[in-house]
Structure formats: C-alpha cells, structure tokens
Amino acid sequence: MRPTFSIICFTVLSGAGYGLLFLIGLATALGAMPTFRPLLPPELAGFALVTPLISNPNLALATALAIGAMLVSAGLLCSLGHLGKPARAWRALSQWRSSWLSREGVASLLTYVPLLGLLVDLFTRRASAAPTPTLRLYGALLCLGCIATVVCTAHIYASLKPIRAWHDRHVLPGYLYLSLYSGALVLTALATLGIPTQTTAVALWIGNALILAPNAAAAKWRYWRSIDAHDPPGTGNATGLDRLGAVRSFEQPHTEENYLTHEMGFVLARKHARKLRAFAFWSILLAPISSLLPAWLIGGFTAWPALVFGLLGVFVERWLFFAEAKHAVMAYYGR
C-alpha cells in the first residue's frame, strides 16, 4: 500500500495521545495520583485573581491532560485529510454495527466525555483535596475509552483479509504496546518540566525502559517474522487456476498506471525494508534505555531526545506498516 502522510500522522499522534491519557486516567482511577507542584510560583503572579490558578497543583495534571487531548485531536484531524470529502466524515459514524472505522469514530468521541469531566473536576477542586469517587470514575472511563479507541484502530487494518500483512494477530498487540510506549515517552518528557514532579518522572522512565520499550520492540519483531513467514498470493491462487499448473499473465491489462496499481501496488525493496526495520526496532528499544543513565547524571533533560528518537522510530514503523502491505488484487497484475 502507498504510505499516506496523513494516516501515518494520525496513528502516531493519536496513539501517543491515547497512551498519555490512559496512564493519567489509570493513576487517577487507582487513587495513586502523583504529587503535583505549581507550574509557576505564586509570587510571580501580578494579580490576586491569577494567584490561586497558578498555585493550584491540579493545574499541572490538567495541563498534561490537555496536551493528551491536543495530540488525539490533531491525529483525528490528520485522518480527515485522507478522505475525499472530509465534510461527510460524520456519516461514517452511522455504520458502527459493521465497520471498525465507524466504531473508532464513536469510541473517540465518547472518550472526550470523561476527559472533559476530569478536566472540569480538576479545575474546580481544592489543591489539597483527596481524589473523590467521581474523579476515580472519570479516570476509569477515560482508560476504557482510550483502550477501546486504539483497539478499534488496530482492527480497521487487522480485519482486512485481502491484505495479508494486516490480517495478522500481531497487529493489535503492536498498536497497544506502541500507544502506551509513546504516551509514556511524552509523560516522562513533561515530567522534566514539572508536570508532574521529578519522582514521578523517574518511575515512568524506569517503567518505560524496562517494560514498555522491550515489549513494544518485541511485538514488532514478532509481527515482522509473522508476515515474512507467508508468501504473498500469486497469480495462480488469485485466479483459482493454480491447480492447472503455472499461471502467468499473457498480456498486461493496460499500458498505464491506474488507481489500483498506484495505491495498492507500492513496492519497497527488501534491502531497504531490512534497514528501516532495524532503525525502527533499535530506536524504539534504545530511546528510553540509553537515556536512563544520563538522566541520573545530568538531569531529566535527556527525556526530550528520547522522546524525539522514540517517536521517530514509531513513525518509521508506521510507514513500514503501510509500505510493506500488498493488496491481493496486485496478484492479478503479476506483482
């Protein structure tokens, strides 16, 4: 399949956003919200009305939630760029009984409900107040919404049987792991700015380096092994004539490129695929691990290079996810 920049940005940005929101929602639901400090000291406020706002430590958590919402919204807007008529995108929501694309749209919209409830609750509660049952409920619903949306996104591709590289059981774990991995990278980088405190940053960093990064890289490695183990469909089994012997095209059906060959006949050389796979694998695996030790020595600023290289690895992986996929219709063209 021909990689489309808008869809790649959609999966990368929205995946990072949902991973970030899931981690915050999970901490809120468990009542294990980290200690947050003000974004600015109160003495810097020039007006009495501004002082309570910037001195409220809940503002730091609300800021992290807002950043997650912006990543999700930016990804969803990027997905509209792939549509022929974006103004009619709302019609896709009506097919939720049979379409994973429609279910993804419904789940993404429903996720905004607990997200907004959590933001309103944080802005209205006192800085020293303990987590309320309502706050925990919003966090739990936010977790469920994030998981449901990412699962629907993965099933959009995994449900397409004509594309052998996507109709694979390793697609869903890969999407879930990479979403959590990306979200943890973003949250760790925000932690170095005081959103949340440095203690939480260290915990997130270690968890990402020791748990999420190896599992995300291993999920992609298993996926690549799985798709390499099966040969793409040939002209014989595509036409159903393989039992009669070798089947080849007598003459090309047309002399110029058409829509099918342009969109579904993208060819990536195997040697380039191996290099890009290695880059994506090692970037995802080593980005948080290699920056963990320098963080202890020179501070948490190394979280930002880890974020850049980690997300770059995810971007390359998503480009490969589309570039290595070949539609079965291309077997009719002998490709």
C-alpha positions in Angstrom: 0.0 0.0 0.0 1.2 3.5 -0.7 2.0 5.2 2.6 0.0 8.3 3.2 1.4 11.0 5.4 -1.9 12.0 6.9 -2.7 8.4 8.1 0.8 7.9 9.5 0.5 11.2 11.5 -3.0 10.1 12.6 -1.8 6.8 14.1 1.4 8.2 15.6 -0.1 11.3 17.2 -3.4 9.8 18.3 -1.6 6.7 19.6 0.7 8.8 21.8 -2.2 10.9 23.0 -4.3 7.9 24.0 -1.3 6.3 25.7 -0.7 9.5 27.7 -4.4 9.8 28.6 -4.5 6.2 29.6 -1.6 6.5 32.0 -3.1 9.6 33.7 -6.6 8.0 33.8 -5.2 4.8 35.3 -3.3 6.7 38.1 -6.5 8.7 38.8 -8.7 5.6 38.9 -6.4 3.9 41.3 -6.2 6.9 43.6 -2.5 6.9 43.1 -2.3 10.4 41.6 1.2 11.7 41.9 2.1 14.9 43.9 1.9 17.8 41.5 3.7 21.1 42.0 2.6 24.5 40.6 3.7 25.4 37.1 4.7 28.9 38.4 5.5 30.1 41.9 2.6 32.2 43.3 4.9 35.3 43.9 5.2 35.7 40.1 1.5 36.5 39.8 0.9 40.1 39.4 -2.9 39.9 40.1 -4.7 38.4 43.1 -7.1 36.6 40.7 -4.3 34.8 38.9 -2.5 33.6 42.1 -5.0 30.8 43.0 -4.9 29.5 39.5 -1.1 29.1 39.1 -0.6 28.0 42.6 -3.1 25.1 42.3 -1.0 21.9 41.7 -4.0 20.3 40.0 -3.3 22.7 37.1 -0.2 20.6 36.2 -2.3 17.4 35.8 -4.9 19.3 33.8 -2.2 20.6 31.6 -0.9 17.1 30.9 -4.5 16.0 30.1 -4.9 19.0 27.8 -1.7 18.0 25.9 -3.0 14.5 25.5 -6.3 15.8 24.2 -4.4 18.0 21.7 -2.4 15.1 20.4 -5.6 13.0 20.0 -7.4 15.8 18.3 -4.5 16.6 16.0 -4.3 12.9 15.0 -8.1 12.7 14.3 -7.9 15.9 12.2 -5.0 14.4 10.2 -7.1 11.4 9.4 -9.7 13.7 7.7 -7.0 14.7 5.2 -7.1 11.2 3.7 -10.8 11.5 2.9 -12.1 12.6 -0.5 -14.8 14.8 1.1 -13.9 15.5 4.8 -17.2 17.3 5.3 -19.1 14.0 5.0 -16.9 12.2 7.7 -19.8 12.4 10.2 -21.7 9.8 8.0 -19.2 7.1 8.9 -20.4 7.2 12.5 -23.7 5.6 11.5 -22.1 2.2 10.5 -20.9 1.3 13.9 -22.7 -2.1 13.8 -20.4 -3.4 11.0 -17.5 -1.0 10.5 -14.5 -0.8 12.7 -13.8 2.6 11.3 -17.2 3.8 12.5 -16.6 2.2 15.9 -13.3 4.0 16.2 -15.0 7.3 15.5 -17.8 6.7 18.1 -15.2 5.5 20.7 -13.0 8.5 20.1 -15.9 10.9 20.6 -17.2 9.1 23.7 -13.6 9.3 25.2 -13.9 13.1 25.2 -16.8 12.9 27.8 -14.7 11.5 30.8 -11.8 13.6 29.6 -13.8 16.8 29.9 -15.3 15.7 33.1 -11.9 15.1 34.6 -10.7 18.5 33.4 -13.7 20.3 34.9 -13.3 18.4 38.2 -9.6 19.3 38.4 -10.2 23.0 37.8 -12.9 23.2 40.4 -11.5 21.1 43.3 -9.2 22.3 46.0 -5.5 21.8 45.7 -5.2 19.6 48.8 -8.5 17.7 48.3 -8.2 13.9 48.1 -9.4 12.0 45.0 -13.2 11.7 45.0 -15.2 8.7 43.8 -16.3 10.9 40.9 -12.7 11.7 39.9 -11.8 8.0 40.0 -14.8 7.1 37.9 -13.8 9.7 35.3 -10.3 8.2 35.3 -11.6 4.6 34.8 -13.9 5.7 32.0 -11.0 7.5 30.3 -8.9 4.3 30.5 -11.7 2.3 28.9 -12.3 4.9 26.2 -8.6 5.0 25.3 -8.3 1.2 25.1 -11.5 0.9 23.0 -10.3 3.5 20.5 -6.9 2.0 20.0 -8.4 -1.5 19.7 -10.8 -0.2 17.0 -8.0 1.5 15.1 -6.0 -1.8 15.1 -9.0 -3.8 13.9 -9.6 -1.4 11.0 -6.5 -3.0 9.4 -6.5 -6.4 11.0 -10.0 -7.1 9.7 -8.9 -6.7 6.0 -8.4 -10.2 4.8 -7.2 -9.2 1.3 -4.1 -7.6 2.8 -2.0 -10.5 4.3 0.4 -8.2 6.2 -2.5 -6.6 8.1 -4.7 -9.6 8.6 -2.4 -10.8 11.4 -2.9 -11.5 15.1 0.2 -9.4 16.0 -1.3 -6.2 14.7 -3.4 -5.5 17.8 -0.7 -6.1 20.4 1.7 -3.9 18.4 -0.8 -1.0 18.4 -1.5 -1.3 22.1 2.2 -1.5 23.1 3.3 1.3 20.9 0.5 3.6 22.1 1.5 3.0 25.8 5.2 3.4 24.9 4.6 6.7 23.1 2.4 8.0 25.8 5.0 7.1 28.5 7.7 9.0 26.5 5.5 12.1 26.3 4.6 12.0 30.0 8.2 11.5 31.0 9.3 14.5 29.0 6.5 16.6 30.5 7.7 15.4 34.0 11.0 17.2 33.5 9.1 20.4 33.2 7.3 19.9 36.5 4.2 18.1 35.0 4.4 16.0 37.3 7.3 16.0 39.8 10.7 14.5 39.2 9.9 11.5 41.4 7.1 10.5 39.1 9.3 11.1 36.1 11.9 8.6 37.3 9.2 6.0 37.9 7.8 6.5 34.4 11.2 6.4 32.8 12.2 3.1 34.5 8.9 1.5 33.7 9.1 2.6 30.0 12.8 1.4 29.8 12.4 -1.9 31.5 8.8 -2.9 30.5 7.2 -1.0 27.7 10.1 -0.5 25.3 11.3 -4.2 25.2 7.7 -5.4 24.8 6.9 -2.8 22.1 10.0 -3.8 20.1 9.4 -7.5 20.6 5.8 -7.1 19.4 7.0 -5.5 16.2 9.7 -8.2 15.8 7.1 -11.0 16.1 4.9 -9.1 13.6 7.7 -8.9 11.0 8.5 -12.6 11.5 4.9 -13.5 11.0 4.4 -11.6 7.8 7.7 -12.9 6.4 6.7 -16.5 7.0 3.9 -16.4 4.4 4.5 -15.8 0.7 2.2 -13.2 -0.9 -0.6 -14.5 -3.1 0.4 -15.3 -6.6 -1.4 -15.1 -9.9 -2.3 -18.8 -9.7 -4.2 -18.8 -6.4 -5.6 -15.3 -7.1 -7.3 -16.6 -10.2 -8.0 -20.1 -8.8 -6.1 -21.7 -11.7 -3.0 -22.8 -9.7 -4.2 -26.4 -9.7 -3.7 -26.5 -13.5 -0.1 -25.5 -13.3 2.0 -22.3 -13.5 -0.1 -19.3 -14.3 1.3 -16.1 -15.8 -0.1 -13.1 -17.5 -0.2 -13.3 -21.3 -0.5 -9.5 -21.7 -0.8 -6.6 -19.3 -4.4 -5.5 -18.8 -3.4 -1.9 -19.5 -0.5 0.2 -20.6 -0.6 3.0 -18.0 -0.9 3.1 -14.2 -4.4 3.1 -12.8 -5.8 3.7 -9.3 -5.2 0.1 -8.1 -1.6 -0.1 -9.2 -0.9 3.4 -7.8 -2.5 3.0 -4.3 -2.1 -0.8 -3.7 1.0 -1.6 -5.8 3.6 0.3 -3.8 6.9 -1.7 -3.9 9.5 -1.4 -1.2 12.9 -3.2 -1.9 13.6 -5.9 0.6 17.1 -4.5 1.4 15.5 -1.1 2.3 12.9 -2.8 4.4 15.5 -4.6 6.4 17.4 -1.3 7.1 14.2 0.6 8.1 13.1 -2.3 10.3 16.4 -2.3 12.1 16.2 1.5 12.6 12.7 1.4 13.9 13.4 -1.6 16.2 16.5 -0.1 17.8 15.1 3.4 18.1 12.0 2.1 19.9 14.1 -0.2 22.2 17.0 2.0 23.0 15.5 5.5 23.1 14.4 5.3 26.8 17.0 2.8 27.9 20.0 4.7 26.6 18.9 7.9 28.2 18.1 6.5 31.6 21.6 6.5 33.0 22.4 10.1 31.7 19.2 11.2 33.4 20.6 10.2 36.7 23.9 12.0 36.0 22.9 15.3 34.3 19.2 15.5 35.0 16.0 14.8 33.2 16.7 16.8 30.0 17.7 13.6 28.2 13.9 12.7 28.2 13.4 15.1 25.3 16.0 13.4 22.9 14.5 10.1 24.0 11.0 11.4 23.0 12.3 12.6 19.6 14.1 9.4 18.7 11.4 7.1 20.2 8.6 8.8 18.2 10.8 8.8 15.1 11.2 5.0 15.4 7.4 4.7 15.8 6.9 7.0 12.7 9.3 4.7 10.6 7.5 1.6 11.9 4.1 3.0 10.9 5.5 4.0 7.4 6.7 0.4 7.1 3.3 -0.9 8.2 1.7 0.6 5.1 4.7 0.3 2.7 5.1 -3.5 3.2 1.4 -4.3 2.9 0.4 -5.5 -0.5 -3.3 -6.0 -1.5 -4.2 -9.3 -3.0 -5.6 -7.6 -6.1 -2.0 -7.0 -7.2 -1.6 -10.7 -7.9 -3.8 -10.2 -11.0 -1.1 -7.9 -12.3 1.6 -10.4 -11.7 3.2 -8.3 -8.9 
